[in-house]
Amino acid sequence: IGEEASLKAAALATEIRQSGMFAEFDVVGRSLKAQMKYADKIGAQYTLIIGDSELDCGRAQLKNMAKSEQTEIEIDNIFDVLKQEI
């Protein structure tokens, strides 16, 4: 994850928290694999994968951790998708 993606992740986490949901994002620089293991360990229902390439195209990967299903979504529509899922 580059600096721009990290800033976007922080902003999205803040917006998600303000909407009443719980959100975390990696601040220690773990690998994607380590981040997913951590998300599983804490019982995260969903993970959102955002990198610089995802920002460039305006899309991210939303993973349902229980079902191990991953869906590509528009970053700007994350709240609409989460409301439908939850």
N, CA, C and O atoms as a MOPAC input file, in Angstrom:
PM7 MOZYME 1SCF
protein

 N      0.85000 1    -1.17700 1     0.00000 1
 C      0.00000 1     0.00000 1     0.00000 1
 C      0.88900 1     1.23000 1     0.00000 1
 O      1.82700 1     1.34900 1     0.78800 1
 N      0.57200 1     2.12500 1    -0.89100 1
 C      1.31300 1     3.36900 1    -0.94500 1
 C      0.71900 1     4.40600 1    -0.00900 1
 O     -0.28400 1     4.16500 1     0.66200 1
 N      1.35800 1     5.56000 1     0.02100 1
 C      0.91500 1     6.62600 1     0.92300 1
 C     -0.50300 1     7.10000 1     0.60600 1
 O     -1.30100 1     7.33200 1     1.51400 1
 N     -0.81200 1     7.24100 1    -0.67700 1
 C     -2.14500 1     7.70300 1    -1.06500 1
 C     -3.23000 1     6.71200 1    -0.63500 1
 O     -4.27900 1     7.11400 1    -0.13200 1
 N     -2.97700 1     5.42900 1    -0.83200 1
 C     -3.94500 1     4.40400 1    -0.42800 1
 C     -4.08900 1     4.36000 1     1.09100 1
 O     -5.18800 1     4.15100 1     1.60600 1
 N     -2.99600 1     4.55400 1     1.79900 1
 C     -3.05200 1     4.56800 1     3.25900 1
 C     -3.89200 1     5.74200 1     3.76100 1
 O     -4.66600 1     5.59400 1     4.70600 1
 N     -3.74200 1     6.89800 1     3.13300 1
 C     -4.55000 1     8.06300 1     3.51000 1
 C     -6.02800 1     7.82100 1     3.22400 1
 O     -6.88600 1     8.20400 1     4.01900 1
 N     -6.32700 1     7.18800 1     2.09200 1
 C     -7.71600 1     6.88100 1     1.74900 1
 C     -8.29500 1     5.87000 1     2.73900 1
 O     -9.44600 1     6.00500 1     3.15500 1
 N     -7.51600 1     4.87000 1     3.11800 1
 C     -7.97400 1     3.87600 1     4.09400 1
 C     -8.29100 1     4.53600 1     5.42800 1
 O     -9.28800 1     4.19900 1     6.06700 1
 N     -7.45100 1     5.47400 1     5.85200 1
 C     -7.69800 1     6.18900 1     7.10800 1
 C     -8.98100 1     7.00800 1     7.01600 1
 O     -9.77800 1     7.02400 1     7.95400 1
 N     -9.18000 1     7.68100 1     5.90000 1
 C    -10.38400 1     8.49200 1     5.71800 1
 C    -11.63300 1     7.61700 1     5.70100 1
 O    -12.64100 1     7.96100 1     6.31800 1
 N    -11.57000 1     6.48400 1     4.99500 1
 C    -12.71900 1     5.57100 1     4.94300 1
 C    -13.00900 1     4.97900 1     6.32300 1
 O    -14.17100 1     4.85600 1     6.71100 1
 N    -11.97700 1     4.61700 1     7.05700 1
 C    -12.17900 1     4.07000 1     8.40400 1
 C    -12.87500 1     5.09900 1     9.29200 1
 O    -13.75800 1     4.75400 1    10.07800 1
 N    -12.47800 1     6.34900 1     9.16500 1
 C    -13.12100 1     7.41500 1     9.93900 1
 C    -14.58800 1     7.56000 1     9.55500 1
 O    -15.44900 1     7.67300 1    10.42700 1
 N    -14.87500 1     7.55800 1     8.26300 1
 C    -16.26100 1     7.67200 1     7.80300 1
 C    -17.10500 1     6.49100 1     8.27800 1
 O    -18.25600 1     6.66500 1     8.67800 1
 N    -16.53100 1     5.29400 1     8.23200 1
 C    -17.24900 1     4.09800 1     8.66500 1
 C    -17.54800 1     4.18700 1    10.16000 1
 O    -18.65600 1     3.87500 1    10.59800 1
 N    -16.56800 1     4.60900 1    10.92700 1
 C    -16.78300 1     4.76800 1    12.37600 1
 C    -17.86300 1     5.80100 1    12.66000 1
 O    -18.70000 1     5.60200 1    13.54100 1
 N    -17.84700 1     6.90500 1    11.91600 1
 C    -18.84100 1     7.96200 1    12.12700 1
 C    -20.25100 1     7.49700 1    11.78300 1
 O    -21.22900 1     8.05300 1    12.28100 1
 N    -20.35800 1     6.47500 1    10.92900 1
 C    -21.67100 1     5.95200 1    10.57900 1
 C    -22.16000 1     4.91600 1    11.59400 1
 O    -23.24900 1     4.36100 1    11.44500 1
 N    -21.34900 1     4.65800 1    12.62800 1
 C    -21.76700 1     3.75200 1    13.69200 1
 C    -21.21500 1     2.33900 1    13.59100 1
 O    -21.55000 1     1.48400 1    14.41200 1
 N    -20.38500 1     2.08400 1    12.61200 1
 C    -19.78500 1     0.75400 1    12.46700 1
 C    -18.35300 1     0.77900 1    13.00600 1
 O    -17.76800 1     1.84600 1    13.19300 1
 N    -17.81200 1    -0.38400 1    13.24600 1
 C    -16.44600 1    -0.53400 1    13.72600 1
 C    -15.52300 1    -0.69200 1    12.52800 1
 O    -15.85300 1    -1.40500 1    11.58000 1
 N    -14.36900 1    -0.03300 1    12.56100 1
 C    -13.41100 1    -0.14900 1    11.46000 1
 C    -11.99000 1    -0.00900 1    11.97800 1
 O    -11.72000 1     0.77800 1    12.88500 1
 N    -11.09800 1    -0.77300 1    11.39800 1
 C     -9.66200 1    -0.68600 1    11.66600 1
 C     -8.93600 1    -0.66500 1    10.33700 1
 O     -9.46000 1    -1.12900 1     9.32500 1
 N     -7.73400 1    -0.12700 1    10.34400 1
 C     -6.86800 1    -0.24600 1     9.17500 1
 C     -5.43400 1    -0.40500 1     9.65900 1
 O     -5.08900 1     0.01000 1    10.76500 1
 N     -4.62200 1    -1.00100 1     8.83500 1
 C     -3.25100 1    -1.32100 1     9.22300 1
 C     -2.39200 1    -0.06000 1     9.27800 1
 O     -2.34700 1     0.71700 1     8.32500 1
 N     -1.72100 1     0.12600 1    10.39100 1
 C     -0.80900 1     1.25700 1    10.53800 1
 C      0.62900 1     0.80100 1    10.80000 1
 O      1.53400 1     1.62700 1    10.91600 1
 N      0.83000 1    -0.49900 1    10.89200 1
 C      2.16900 1    -1.00400 1    11.18900 1
 C      2.89500 1    -1.55300 1     9.96200 1
 O      4.04000 1    -1.99000 1    10.07000 1
 N      2.25200 1    -1.53600 1     8.81200 1
 C      2.91700 1    -1.96300 1     7.58500 1
 C      2.99700 1    -3.45700 1     7.37400 1
 O      3.93600 1    -3.94200 1     6.74300 1
 N      2.02700 1    -4.20200 1     7.89300 1
 C      2.00500 1    -5.65300 1     7.68600 1
 C      1.73300 1    -5.98300 1     6.21800 1
 O      1.19100 1    -5.16700 1     5.47300 1
 N      2.10900 1    -7.16500 1     5.83000 1
 C      1.79900 1    -7.64600 1     4.48400 1
 C      0.30100 1    -7.87800 1     4.37200 1
 O     -0.39000 1    -7.98300 1     5.38500 1
 N     -0.20700 1    -7.95700 1     3.14700 1
 C     -1.63000 1    -8.20500 1     2.94900 1
 C     -2.04100 1    -9.51700 1     3.61500 1
 O     -3.09700 1    -9.59400 1     4.24400 1
 N     -1.20900 1   -10.54300 1     3.47500 1
 C     -1.51100 1   -11.83400 1     4.09000 1
 C     -1.61300 1   -11.70200 1     5.61100 1
 O     -2.53000 1   -12.25600 1     6.21700 1
 N     -0.69300 1   -10.98200 1     6.22400 1
 C     -0.71900 1   -10.78700 1     7.67500 1
 C     -1.93700 1    -9.96600 1     8.09300 1
 O     -2.52900 1   -10.22400 1     9.14000 1
 N     -2.31100 1    -8.98500 1     7.28500 1
 C     -3.48900 1    -8.18100 1     7.58800 1
 C     -4.75300 1    -9.04000 1     7.54500 1
 O     -5.63000 1    -8.89400 1     8.39700 1
 N     -4.84800 1    -9.92200 1     6.57200 1
 C     -6.01800 1   -10.78900 1     6.46500 1
 C     -6.07100 1   -11.77100 1     7.63100 1
 O     -7.15100 1   -12.05300 1     8.15000 1
 N     -4.92600 1   -12.29200 1     8.04800 1
 C     -4.88300 1   -13.17900 1     9.21400 1
 C     -5.35300 1   -12.43700 1    10.46100 1
 O     -6.10600 1   -12.98200 1    11.26900 1
 N     -4.90900 1   -11.19900 1    10.61300 1
 C     -5.32200 1   -10.39200 1    11.75700 1
 C     -6.82200 1   -10.13300 1    11.71200 1
 O     -7.50000 1   -10.24900 1    12.73300 1
 N     -7.34700 1    -9.78500 1    10.54400 1
 C     -8.79100 1    -9.53400 1    10.40600 1
 C     -9.58000 1   -10.78100 1    10.80100 1
 O    -10.60700 1   -10.68200 1    11.47300 1
 N     -9.10800 1   -11.93500 1    10.38900 1
 C     -9.77000 1   -13.19300 1    10.75400 1
 C     -9.68700 1   -13.41400 1    12.26600 1
 O    -10.66200 1   -13.82400 1    12.89500 1
 N     -8.52800 1   -13.14300 1    12.83400 1
 C     -8.31400 1   -13.34600 1    14.27700 1
 C     -9.24300 1   -12.48100 1    15.11700 1
 O     -9.72900 1   -12.93400 1    16.15400 1
 N     -9.50200 1   -11.24000 1    14.69200 1
 C    -10.36000 1   -10.35500 1    15.49100 1
 C    -11.83600 1   -10.51600 1    15.14400 1
 O    -12.68700 1    -9.84400 1    15.72700 1
 N    -12.14500 1   -11.40100 1    14.19900 1
 C    -13.53700 1   -11.67800 1    13.85900 1
 C    -14.17900 1   -10.65400 1    12.93900 1
 O    -15.38800 1   -10.43100 1    12.99900 1
 N    -13.37500 1   -10.03200 1    12.09100 1
 C    -13.91900 1    -9.04800 1    11.14500 1
 C    -14.91500 1    -9.72900 1    10.21000 1
 O    -14.66500 1   -10.82700 1     9.71300 1
 N    -16.04300 1    -9.06700 1     9.97800 1
 C    -17.02900 1    -9.61100 1     9.05000 1
 C    -16.61000 1    -9.35800 1     7.60400 1
 O    -16.81300 1   -10.19900 1     6.72800 1
 N    -16.02500 1    -8.19200 1     7.37300 1
 C    -15.61400 1    -7.79600 1     6.02900 1
 C    -14.24100 1    -7.15400 1     6.07900 1
 O    -13.84900 1    -6.57000 1     7.08900 1
 N    -13.52300 1    -7.26800 1     4.98600 1
 C    -12.28900 1    -6.51500 1     4.80000 1
 C    -12.40500 1    -5.78700 1     3.47300 1
 O    -13.04600 1    -6.27200 1     2.54000 1
 N    -11.78800 1    -4.63100 1     3.39500 1
 C    -11.76500 1    -3.85000 1     2.16700 1
 C    -10.31200 1    -3.69900 1     1.76700 1
 O     -9.49900 1    -3.17300 1     2.52800 1
 N     -9.99300 1    -4.15600 1     0.58600 1
 C     -8.61800 1    -4.12700 1     0.10700 1
 C     -8.47100 1    -2.94500 1    -0.84400 1
 O     -9.08400 1    -2.89700 1    -1.91000 1
 N     -7.63700 1    -1.99300 1    -0.42500 1
 C     -7.40700 1    -0.78600 1    -1.21900 1
 C     -5.91000 1    -0.56900 1    -1.35300 1
 O     -5.19300 1    -0.46800 1    -0.35800 1
 N     -5.45600 1    -0.50000 1    -2.57100 1
 C     -4.06700 1    -0.15900 1    -2.86000 1
 C     -4.04700 1     0.98200 1    -3.85800 1
 O     -5.09500 1     1.47500 1    -4.27600 1
 N     -2.87000 1     1.39000 1    -4.23000 1
 C     -2.76500 1     2.50000 1    -5.18000 1
 C     -3.40900 1     2.17500 1    -6.52100 1
 O     -4.02500 1     3.04600 1    -7.13500 1
 N     -3.27700 1     0.94100 1    -6.98200 1
 C     -3.88100 1     0.57300 1    -8.27800 1
 C     -5.40700 1     0.60000 1    -8.19000 1
 O     -6.08300 1     0.96700 1    -9.15100 1
 N     -5.95000 1     0.20700 1    -7.02300 1
 C     -7.40100 1     0.26700 1    -6.82900 1
 C     -7.88000 1     1.72300 1    -6.81500 1
 O     -8.93400 1     2.04100 1    -7.36600 1
 N     -7.10300 1     2.59200 1    -6.18800 1
 C     -7.45800 1     4.01000 1    -6.18000 1
 C     -7.46600 1     4.58700 1    -7.58600 1
 O     -8.33300 1     5.38800 1    -7.93400 1
 N     -6.49400 1     4.17300 1    -8.39100 1
 C     -6.40700 1     4.68200 1    -9.76700 1
 C     -7.66000 1     4.35800 1   -10.57800 1
 O     -8.08600 1     5.15900 1   -11.41000 1
 N     -8.25200 1     3.18100 1   -10.33600 1
 C     -9.44800 1     2.80600 1   -11.09800 1
 C    -10.74000 1     3.03600 1   -10.31700 1
 O    -11.82800 1     2.80700 1   -10.84700 1
 N    -10.63600 1     3.48900 1    -9.05600 1
 C    -11.81900 1     3.81200 1    -8.26300 1
 C    -12.57900 1     2.60500 1    -7.74900 1
 O    -13.74500 1     2.72000 1    -7.37400 1
 N    -11.93400 1     1.45400 1    -7.72600 1
 C    -12.58900 1     0.22600 1    -7.28200 1
 C    -11.71600 1    -0.46100 1    -6.24000 1
 O    -10.49500 1    -0.30900 1    -6.24200 1
 N    -12.35600 1    -1.22000 1    -5.34700 1
 C    -11.64300 1    -1.95900 1    -4.30300 1
 C    -12.25800 1    -3.34400 1    -4.18100 1
 O    -13.30700 1    -3.63000 1    -4.75900 1
 N    -11.59600 1    -4.18700 1    -3.42800 1
 C    -12.08800 1    -5.54400 1    -3.19800 1
 C    -12.70300 1    -5.62200 1    -1.80700 1
 O    -12.03000 1    -5.34400 1    -0.81500 1
 N    -13.97200 1    -5.99800 1    -1.72800 1
 C    -14.65700 1    -6.20500 1    -0.46200 1
 C    -14.75800 1    -7.71000 1    -0.24500 1
 O    -15.32400 1    -8.43000 1    -1.06800 1
 N    -14.20500 1    -8.17400 1     0.86500 1
 C    -14.20900 1    -9.61700 1     1.13900 1
 C    -15.11000 1    -9.91300 1     2.32500 1
 O    -14.93900 1    -9.34600 1     3.40400 1
 N    -16.06600 1   -10.80200 1     2.11900 1
 C    -16.89700 1   -11.34100 1     3.18800 1
 C    -16.05800 1   -12.44700 1     3.82700 1
 O    -15.81700 1   -13.48800 1     3.21600 1
 N    -15.62300 1   -12.21400 1     5.04900 1
 C    -14.68600 1   -13.13800 1     5.68800 1
 C    -15.32100 1   -14.48700 1     6.01000 1
 O    -14.64800 1   -15.51400 1     5.92200 1
 N    -16.59100 1   -14.50900 1     6.37800 1
 C    -17.25500 1   -15.76500 1     6.73100 1
 C    -17.42400 1   -16.66800 1     5.51800 1
 O    -17.25500 1   -17.88400 1     5.60900 1
 N    -17.75600 1   -16.06500 1     4.38600 1
 C    -17.99900 1   -16.83300 1     3.16200 1
 C    -16.76600 1   -16.95100 1     2.28500 1
 O    -16.77000 1   -17.70600 1     1.31300 1
 N    -15.71300 1   -16.21900 1     2.61200 1
 C    -14.49800 1   -16.14900 1     1.79100 1
 C    -14.81400 1   -15.73700 1     0.35400 1
 O    -14.18300 1   -16.20100 1    -0.59600 1
 N    -15.80900 1   -14.85200 1     0.21800 1
 C    -16.18600 1   -14.33300 1    -1.10600 1
 C    -15.68100 1   -12.91500 1    -1.23900 1
 O    -15.78600 1   -12.10600 1    -0.31700 1
 N    -15.13400 1   -12.63200 1    -2.40100 1
 C    -14.57200 1   -11.31700 1    -2.65700 1
 C    -15.29900 1   -10.68700 1    -3.84000 1
 O    -15.50800 1   -11.33200 1    -4.86700 1
 N    -15.68400 1    -9.41400 1    -3.68600 1
 C    -16.42900 1    -8.70100 1    -4.71100 1
 C    -15.73900 1    -7.38600 1    -4.99200 1
 O    -15.28800 1    -6.70300 1    -4.07200 1
 N    -15.65600 1    -7.03100 1    -6.25800 1
 C    -15.11300 1    -5.72900 1    -6.61300 1
 C    -16.21800 1    -4.69000 1    -6.51600 1
 O    -17.30100 1    -4.87100 1    -7.07200 1
 N    -15.94200 1    -3.59900 1    -5.80700 1
 C    -16.94300 1    -2.54900 1    -5.63600 1
 C    -16.31500 1    -1.18900 1    -5.95500 1
 O    -15.09400 1    -1.03700 1    -5.93900 1
 N    -17.16800 1    -0.21000 1    -6.24300 1
 C    -16.69100 1     1.15400 1    -6.43000 1
 C    -16.42400 1     1.74800 1    -5.05400 1
 O    -17.25700 1     1.63900 1    -4.15300 1
 N    -15.28600 1     2.36400 1    -4.89400 1
 C    -14.90600 1     2.92300 1    -3.60700 1
 C    -15.93000 1     3.94600 1    -3.13000 1
 O    -16.23700 1     4.01000 1    -1.94000 1
 N    -16.45400 1     4.73800 1    -4.04600 1
 C    -17.42100 1     5.77000 1    -3.67200 1
 C    -18.75900 1     5.19000 1    -3.21000 1
 O    -19.55200 1     5.90200 1    -2.59300 1
 N    -19.02700 1     3.91300 1    -3.49600 1
 C    -20.29400 1     3.27600 1    -3.11600 1
 C    -20.15300 1     2.32400 1    -1.93900 1
 O    -21.03300 1     1.49200 1    -1.71700 1
 N    -19.07700 1     2.42400 1    -1.18700 1
 C    -18.83300 1     1.46400 1    -0.10900 1
 C    -19.97000 1     1.43100 1     0.90400 1
 O    -20.33800 1     0.35500 1     1.37600 1
 N    -20.53400 1     2.58700 1     1.24700 1
 C    -21.59200 1     2.60600 1     2.25100 1
 C    -22.86500 1     1.95400 1     1.73500 1
 O    -23.54900 1     1.26500 1     2.49200 1
 N    -23.19500 1     2.15300 1     0.47600 1
 C    -24.36900 1     1.50000 1    -0.09800 1
 C    -24.21400 1    -0.01400 1    -0.05300 1
 O    -25.15800 1    -0.72700 1     0.28800 1
 N    -23.03700 1    -0.50100 1    -0.39400 1
 C    -22.78700 1    -1.94200 1    -0.39500 1
 C    -22.82700 1    -2.49300 1     1.02500 1
 O    -23.45100 1    -3.52600 1     1.26900 1
 N    -22.17100 1    -1.81800 1     1.96500 1
 C    -22.16400 1    -2.29400 1     3.34300 1
 C    -23.56800 1    -2.32200 1     3.94200 1
 O    -23.90500 1    -3.25000 1     4.67700 1
 N    -24.38400 1    -1.32600 1     3.63900 1
 C    -25.75600 1    -1.30400 1     4.15600 1
 C    -26.55100 1    -2.48600 1     3.63000 1
 O    -27.38300 1    -3.03700 1     4.35100 1
 N    -26.31100 1    -2.88300 1     2.39400 1
 C    -27.00400 1    -4.03200 1     1.81500 1
 C    -26.52100 1    -5.33400 1     2.43600 1
 O    -27.30600 1    -6.26000 1     2.64000 1
 N    -25.22900 1    -5.40300 1     2.73600 1
 C    -24.63800 1    -6.62100 1     3.27000 1
 C    -24.98200 1    -6.83200 1     4.73900 1
 O    -25.21100 1    -7.96200 1     5.17200 1
 N    -25.01700 1    -5.76400 1     5.49100 1
 C    -25.18400 1    -5.86300 1     6.94400 1
 C    -26.60400 1    -5.72200 1     7.29000 1
 O    -26.96100 1    -5.77700 1     8.46700 1

